[in-house]
Amino acid sequence: MRLGTGVLVAPWYRPVVLARSLTSLDVLSDGRLTVGLGAGGSRPDGLAGGASQRALDEALDVLAAVWGDDPVSHDSRYQRIVSSWTGPEPVQKPHPPVLLDGHTAEGLNRVARRADGWNPANVPIDLLAPLWADVRDRAASHGRDPDALQLVVRADIVLTDRPVEGHRAPYEGSIEQVVCDIDATRRAGAHEVILGLSGDHGLNEALEHYAAVAEALDVTAAA
């Protein structure tokens, strides 16, 4: 079973500390870490949208430097590392997979240029396929292999006792409705769907809900 962050708001952390903390997790988990990063939708630190995006790019630059060969050198407007030995190195080579969220043109282009995959949440299911195709096309235009990228969708599910009539949010409704949404997400190109159960549930109740969804998905797959 892999460990992941979905998503970690990179601008809230000092980039070098973030890089070394993630490296420690990769080492301690014997190379099972997947890093989900984002710029953050709400920013209590007061960063404006543009500054937050630049901070995310800076974090990616520092991660790439620290995860490279020692000694590490990096010099930018925001961060300077001079011939530093940062070890240990990540178990995964060249580094743990990095997934980025975002669905703006800037965000999708960043995924295409710099990430190992796209990790969206709260994107309408009917938009997933065209947006994913856009990411793949952008990756190819940057000289990257589109097939090397992963689409990992975060689905915040809201289960109801009865089917929701009329307009409903993605992954909201009865188990049958939620399973249909997950299957539609698969058909849109998702390699993986990470389920998050919305609401205040105890552990046993949450496990029962997940088990019911998993069982219904098995039936759908068999059909």
C-alpha positions in Angstrom: 0.0 0.0 0.0 1.4 3.4 -1.0 1.5 6.5 1.2 0.4 9.8 -0.3 -0.4 13.5 0.3 -3.6 14.7 -1.4 -2.8 17.5 -1.6 -0.1 19.1 0.4 -0.1 22.9 -0.1 3.5 23.5 -1.0 3.7 27.3 -0.4 2.9 26.8 3.3 6.3 25.1 3.8 10.0 26.1 3.5 11.1 24.2 0.3 14.3 22.7 1.7 12.5 21.4 4.9 9.7 20.1 2.7 12.1 18.2 0.4 14.0 16.6 3.3 10.8 15.7 5.2 9.4 14.0 2.1 12.7 12.2 1.6 12.5 10.9 5.1 9.0 9.6 4.5 10.2 7.8 1.3 13.1 6.2 3.1 11.0 5.2 6.2 8.3 3.7 3.9 10.8 1.8 1.8 10.0 3.8 -1.3 6.2 3.8 -1.1 5.6 7.6 -1.1 3.6 9.5 -3.8 3.7 13.3 -3.4 0.5 15.3 -4.2 1.2 19.0 -4.3 -0.9 22.1 -4.9 -0.7 25.9 -4.7 -3.7 26.0 -2.3 -7.2 27.4 -2.8 -7.5 29.2 0.5 -4.4 30.9 1.6 -4.3 31.9 5.3 -0.7 33.0 4.8 -2.0 35.9 2.7 -0.3 34.8 -0.6 -2.0 36.2 -3.6 -2.8 33.8 -6.5 0.3 34.7 -8.6 2.6 34.6 -5.6 1.2 31.2 -4.6 1.8 29.8 -8.1 5.4 31.1 -8.1 5.9 29.6 -4.6 4.7 26.2 -6.0 7.2 26.5 -8.9 9.9 27.4 -6.5 9.1 24.3 -4.3 9.3 22.1 -7.4 12.7 23.6 -8.3 14.0 23.0 -4.8 12.6 19.4 -4.7 14.4 18.6 -8.0 17.6 20.1 -6.7 17.6 18.3 -3.3 16.5 15.0 -4.9 19.4 15.3 -7.3 23.1 14.5 -6.6 25.0 16.0 -3.7 26.3 18.6 -3.2 23.2 20.6 -4.0 23.3 24.1 -5.4 20.3 26.2 -6.2 19.9 30.0 -6.6 16.7 31.8 -7.4 14.9 35.0 -6.4 13.4 33.2 -3.4 15.8 30.5 -2.3 19.5 29.9 -2.3 21.4 26.7 -1.5 25.1 26.8 -1.8 27.0 23.4 -2.1 25.0 21.7 0.6 25.0 18.0 1.3 21.4 17.2 1.9 21.3 13.3 2.2 19.8 10.9 2.6 18.6 10.3 -1.0 15.0 9.0 -1.8 14.6 5.3 -2.2 12.7 5.8 -5.4 14.7 6.9 -8.4 15.0 9.5 -9.6 12.6 10.7 -6.9 9.1 9.9 -5.5 6.3 10.5 -8.0 5.0 14.0 -7.9 1.3 14.6 -8.7 -0.1 18.2 -9.1 -3.7 19.4 -8.9 -5.2 22.4 -10.6 -7.5 22.8 -13.6 -6.6 26.2 -15.0 -4.6 26.5 -18.2 -1.5 27.4 -16.1 -2.1 24.5 -13.7 -2.6 22.0 -16.5 0.5 23.2 -18.3 2.5 22.9 -15.1 1.4 19.2 -14.8 2.4 18.6 -18.4 5.8 20.2 -18.0 6.8 19.1 -14.5 4.7 16.4 -12.9 4.4 12.7 -13.0 0.7 13.0 -13.0 -2.5 15.0 -12.5 -4.3 14.8 -9.2 -7.6 16.7 -9.6 -10.5 17.1 -7.2 -13.9 18.6 -7.6 -13.7 18.5 -11.4 -17.0 17.6 -13.1 -16.7 14.1 -14.5 -17.7 15.1 -18.0 -14.7 17.5 -18.1 -12.1 15.0 -16.9 -11.6 13.3 -20.3 -11.1 16.6 -22.3 -8.9 18.1 -19.6 -6.8 14.9 -19.4 -6.5 14.9 -23.2 -5.3 18.5 -22.9 -2.7 17.6 -20.4 -1.4 14.8 -22.6 -1.2 17.0 -25.6 0.7 19.6 -23.7 3.1 17.0 -22.4 3.8 15.8 -25.9 4.4 19.4 -27.0 7.0 19.7 -24.2 8.8 16.6 -25.5 7.5 14.3 -22.8 5.8 10.9 -23.1 2.1 11.4 -22.3 1.8 7.7 -21.5 4.2 8.1 -18.6 1.7 10.4 -16.8 -0.9 9.2 -14.4 -4.4 10.5 -13.8 -5.2 10.0 -10.1 -8.6 11.5 -9.2 -9.6 12.4 -5.7 -13.3 11.7 -5.2 -15.0 13.1 -2.1 -18.0 10.8 -1.8 -21.3 11.7 0.0 -23.5 8.6 0.5 -27.2 9.0 0.9 -29.8 6.4 1.8 -31.9 7.2 -1.3 -30.9 8.2 -4.8 -30.5 11.9 -5.3 -33.0 13.3 -7.8 -32.2 16.0 -10.2 -28.9 17.9 -10.0 -26.3 16.4 -7.8 -22.6 16.8 -7.2 -20.1 14.2 -8.5 -19.8 11.2 -6.2 -22.9 12.2 -4.3 -26.0 10.0 -3.9 -26.8 6.3 -3.3 -24.1 3.7 -3.5 -25.3 2.8 -7.1 -25.0 6.5 -8.1 -21.5 6.9 -6.6 -20.3 3.6 -8.3 -21.6 4.9 -11.6 -19.6 8.1 -11.1 -16.5 6.1 -10.2 -16.9 3.9 -13.3 -17.4 7.0 -15.5 -14.2 8.4 -14.0 -12.4 5.2 -15.0 -13.7 5.5 -18.5 -12.5 9.1 -18.6 -9.0 7.8 -18.3 -8.3 7.7 -14.6 -5.6 5.2 -13.5 -6.7 5.5 -9.9 -9.5 7.0 -7.9 -8.8 7.9 -4.3 -12.0 7.8 -2.2 -12.6 10.2 0.6 -15.7 9.8 2.7 -17.3 13.2 3.5 -19.0 13.8 6.8 -18.3 12.8 10.4 -18.1 9.0 10.6 -16.5 6.7 13.1 -13.9 4.2 11.9 -16.3 1.2 11.8 -19.0 3.1 9.9 -16.5 4.5 7.4 -15.1 1.0 6.8 -18.6 -0.3 6.2 -19.3 2.4 3.6 -16.0 1.8 1.8 -16.7 -2.0 1.8 -20.1 -1.4 0.3 -18.7 0.8 -2.4 -15.9 -1.7 -3.2 -18.4 -4.6 -3.4 -20.7 -2.6 -5.7 -17.6 -1.8 -7.9 -16.7 -5.4 -8.1 -20.2 -6.2 -9.3 -20.1 -3.4 -11.9 -16.7 -4.6 -13.1 -17.9 -8.1 -13.5 -20.9 -6.9 -15.5 
